[in-house]
Amino acid sequence: MSTIRFLRTFIAAAHGGSFAAAAEQVALTQAAVGQQMRALEAELKTTLFDKTGRSMMLTPAGHLLLPRAVDLLAQYDAMRRDIQDQQPIAGNLKLGSLITGMGLLSTTLAELKFLHPSLEVELRVQDQSKLMEDVISGELDAALVVERQWPDKPGLLWTQCYVETLTVIANSSIASADVTISSLFSAYPFIRFDRRTPTGAHIDKIMRGMHLVPQDFLELNSILSIVELVRKNVGFTMVPLLKNFDWENDPNLCVLHLPGRPVARRLGILESGRRSHITGVVRDELLEQLQRMRSGGRTASGFSS
């Protein structure tokens, strides 16, 4: 179904006016959007976008494709819903998640349980390495994990769902929207995310690139524990802005985005391939849940997203 995915990306790029806007909408990197569009153009044997300088416009072929792509995807989505309605999802499913992904995944599973009452889900919270190991071995059917270099294993499927950008988070008693990040580093103790992890190592690289010298106080392997210490004004930190935790609206926290909002990590669903007919439904519901969050919609079960 790669063409269906490419058409979704094409519509996002056409409506957003750039590959960068499309990347934000469909949770891909800008490079991945460009790669998909080149593949779609090769398949259709035509050019869809006219890029001049920083501007991007649809070619006549692109204008012709856009309404047809929108109509085709609407028909495809309706067909998929009708088929799923005729084939209730049932049985036991073993899923895994990082603890930081639990908020989003639990909301998704609540929605799935509402739509498919006969579906029983066992949800395990584990660290990244254990989740990868258990999905690859088949112990887990799927897991919400951070992107890594996956082994070449038949049936293994990775789908990116969203990205988490790096932010500086401080207690609101010492920081506000107009404070400079460099002033925090020069004046207050810093709580690090574990540099032994890929995310922690990436954060350290970003700080060195910005010439920020922290006054190290603690180094922990739990983003949630770090932010709780920040809430208690023990220090400030630089960590990914986690989905579904609403830190930006916490009166005790001040969230400051880095220049350019660099990506800290990409998260998605890793499926073992053993029960793809069910894990595919979980994946699609998670992607739809993220889309509803972006548009401020509501779920079928009545949960606010």
C-alpha angles and dihedrals in degrees: 000000000000092000090057090053091047091052091052089052091046091054091049091050093046093049094040096046095227144050088244091059090046091050090056092047099048098032097244133123117262089245091054090051090052091048092051092048092051089050091049092049090049091050093049092039092227142092115256102180132047108206116192115172109310095339126089127195135175117257118227087266089052092051089050093049099046102074091039091051091050091050093045093051092047089054092045093050091047091049091049092050092049092050093047090049089056092048109050114207111238140159137060121314126189113210132174134200143177109251089246090059095050096094094057097037094048090054089050092049091049088055092047091049089053091051096040110031092177093060113104116196129196108199121197125191110210141148121274098260093049092047092052092047094049095047092048091048092046094244087120124038093212142341141199103239144154115267115265137157101288123209119251097257124155112251096013109133129186121193120182111225107174145339130236116216123214116257139175111234122195137165111274089235091069102029141044136174092277098049117111119240091225091058090057091052092051096047112031140052115263127224111206131209109232110283090207088073121077090241093049091048090050091051090051090051091050091051092050090048090053091046091239113156111198126209093229115218106156137002116205137174096220123078091194092053091047093053091047089056089049088052087056090049095244090136142310130267149195112231141140115283100246122220120250097011096100095212091156089067096044108114091212094056136065115202116201120189118219120240108278090009096249117211115253097190145339119234130196148136120293110198125196093212093233096109103014093153088067102030088051089060090051090049093049092047091050091051091048090048090054090048090052089050090054092048096040093240133150131246125243091249091058097254113141111237 
